Amino acid sequence: MKLTQKQRDQLWAEQWPYSEARISDEKSARNTEIFKSNHYQNAQVRYGFA
């Protein structure tokens, strides 16, 4: 999705962003041959309140 300049400007409040993003990785090793990796991305994008 491509945002216009106006939409990009509306992602920010007067002093802080409206939007939030959280990215986390979980990695674990069961033994020397089995590895597990989980990647999580959560975002809340709010705009249009200006």
N, C-alpha and C positions, 0 to 999 in steps of 0.2 A: 504494500500500500504506500503510495507516495503522498506526502502531506504538502499542502500549500504553505506559503510563508505565514499566512494568517493563522492556519491551524497550528503550526509550530509555535507561534507566539502565544497562542491560547493554552499551551501546555504548562505555562509558567504563571504563577501568581505574582503579586507585587514583590514579594520577598523570597518565595520558596516555590518549588515545583508542585503542581497538583498531582503529578503522576508518581507512582512508586514501583520499584522493581526489586525483586529478590532472586538471586541466583545462588544455588548451593550445590555442592558435590559431596557425595558420600562414597567412600571407597573402603573396602574391607578385603582381607585375604583369609580364605578358609584354610589353605595350606600352601605349599610352594607351587602348586599347579592351578589352583582355582582362585580367581579374583572376581570381585563383584564391584561394579561401579554404577552409581545412580546419579543422574544430573536432573536438577529441578529448576524450572524457570517460572516464576509467578510475576504477573504484572497487573497493575490497576492503572489504566490510563483514563484520566478525566480531563475534559476540556470543554470549552464553550460556556464557561461561567463568567467570562469577562464582559 
